[in-house]
Each structure stands twice: as C-alpha cells, then as structure tokens.
Amino acid sequence: MFGPQVPTMPVTEITDETYLLDVREDDEWAAGHAPQAHHLPMMELPARLAEVPDDREVAVICRSGGRSAQVVAYLVRHGWDQARNVAGGMGDWAAAGRPVVGTDGQPGRVL
C-alpha cells in the first residue's frame, strides 16, 4: 500500500528500549494503550516533531497500521532513519498478549 519505503516491524520485536509512539486519537488512547507508549496524535505530529527522539529506534503504532505507516513515511522523509511501522497495530499488540491499559490505569481495550 505504501511501498517499500515504509519499514515495518512486528509487535514481537518491540523491546523496552524501543520508543513506542502511539499516533491514535485521544479517545482511542484513553480506552487502551501500551503502558510504555508515548501519545502524539497523528495530526499534531508536524507541530510536535521535536518530541520524537532521533537517536534510537522509534516504533509507530495506531489501530491497524494505516495511520502509523503514514507517520513513518513522514518521519523517514524528515531524517528519522530508525522509524518503523508496527505491523498490525494495536490489534496485533493485544492479540500477542501485550499489556493494554486505559488512562485510568485499569486494563484497557483497543478501539
């Protein structure tokens, strides 16, 4: 869909050292996200680009992989060589048994 210029990685390759960037909307984030993720809605990225580290691997995640692929393409165009799209998004994250929490700290769900 986006061609080979968008590098991807499976959920299973995300480690504690990976900067996990969740680009979903506020309501999706509130319902459930990975505990170590950093929230930056896709539409706010251009204004908040400086918040994304460029010195380590950045895994970008959304619900299913479409929005995050667009964000990775944007980051790569702007010099982020270590940006990766998380294949399957939060759906695959939850299916792999990885933790999902809501903003209240309780177990969350993927919208």
KASUL-V140202 format. One record per residue. N is the residue number from 0. RES is the residue in one letter. PSI is psi in degrees with one decimal (NA if undefined). Layout:
# KASUL-V140202
n=N res=RES psi=PSI
n=N res=RES psi=PSI
This chain:
# KASUL-V140202
n=0 res=M psi=-44.0
n=1 res=F psi=-1.7
n=2 res=G psi=-179.7
n=3 res=P psi=-7.4
n=4 res=Q psi=-5.9
n=5 res=V psi=99.5
n=6 res=P psi=140.7
n=7 res=T psi=164.0
n=8 res=M psi=146.1
n=9 res=P psi=157.2
n=10 res=V psi=-37.8
n=11 res=T psi=-18.0
n=12 res=E psi=-3.3
n=13 res=I psi=125.1
n=14 res=T psi=178.6
n=15 res=D psi=-22.4
n=16 res=E psi=-15.8
n=17 res=T psi=134.4
n=18 res=Y psi=109.5
n=19 res=L psi=114.9
n=20 res=L psi=113.8
n=21 res=D psi=117.5
n=22 res=V psi=17.9
n=23 res=R psi=170.9
n=24 res=E psi=164.4
n=25 res=D psi=-41.8
n=26 res=D psi=-35.7
n=27 res=E psi=-43.3
n=28 res=W psi=-47.1
n=29 res=A psi=-37.3
n=30 res=A psi=-37.3
n=31 res=G psi=130.8
n=32 res=H psi=166.0
n=33 res=A psi=135.7
n=34 res=P psi=-36.0
n=35 res=Q psi=3.5
n=36 res=A psi=155.3
n=37 res=H psi=129.7
n=38 res=H psi=125.1
n=39 res=L psi=96.5
n=40 res=P psi=141.4
n=41 res=M psi=-45.3
n=42 res=M psi=-17.1
n=43 res=E psi=-7.4
n=44 res=L psi=-50.5
n=45 res=P psi=-38.4
n=46 res=A psi=-21.2
n=47 res=R psi=21.9
n=48 res=L psi=-34.5
n=49 res=A psi=-17.6
n=50 res=E psi=-16.0
n=51 res=V psi=119.7
n=52 res=P psi=144.0
n=53 res=D psi=12.3
n=54 res=D psi=9.9
n=55 res=R psi=171.9
n=56 res=E psi=132.9
n=57 res=V psi=117.8
n=58 res=A psi=121.6
n=59 res=V psi=130.2
n=60 res=I psi=144.5
n=61 res=C psi=-153.5
n=62 res=R psi=-49.1
n=63 res=S psi=-7.9
n=64 res=G psi=-8.5
n=65 res=G psi=-53.9
n=66 res=R psi=-40.6
n=67 res=S psi=-33.8
n=68 res=A psi=-39.7
n=69 res=Q psi=-41.1
n=70 res=V psi=-42.7
n=71 res=V psi=-43.6
n=72 res=A psi=-41.9
n=73 res=Y psi=-47.6
n=74 res=L psi=-44.3
n=75 res=V psi=-41.6
n=76 res=R psi=-26.2
n=77 res=H psi=19.3
n=78 res=G psi=4.4
n=79 res=W psi=91.1
n=80 res=D psi=-19.2
n=81 res=Q psi=17.3
n=82 res=A psi=137.0
n=83 res=R psi=141.3
n=84 res=N psi=130.9
n=85 res=V psi=110.1
n=86 res=A psi=128.7
n=87 res=G psi=-7.7
n=88 res=G psi=-153.8
n=89 res=M psi=-24.4
n=90 res=G psi=-47.9
n=91 res=D psi=-34.5
n=92 res=W psi=-52.6
n=93 res=A psi=-40.6
n=94 res=A psi=-28.3
n=95 res=A psi=-0.9
n=96 res=G psi=13.3
n=97 res=R psi=151.2
n=98 res=P psi=144.2
n=99 res=V psi=124.4
n=100 res=V psi=152.1
n=101 res=G psi=172.4
n=102 res=T psi=-16.1
n=103 res=D psi=1.3
n=104 res=G psi=-5.3
n=105 res=Q psi=162.8
n=106 res=P psi=134.9
n=107 res=G psi=-177.8
n=108 res=R psi=155.4
n=109 res=V psi=122.6
n=110 res=L psi=NA
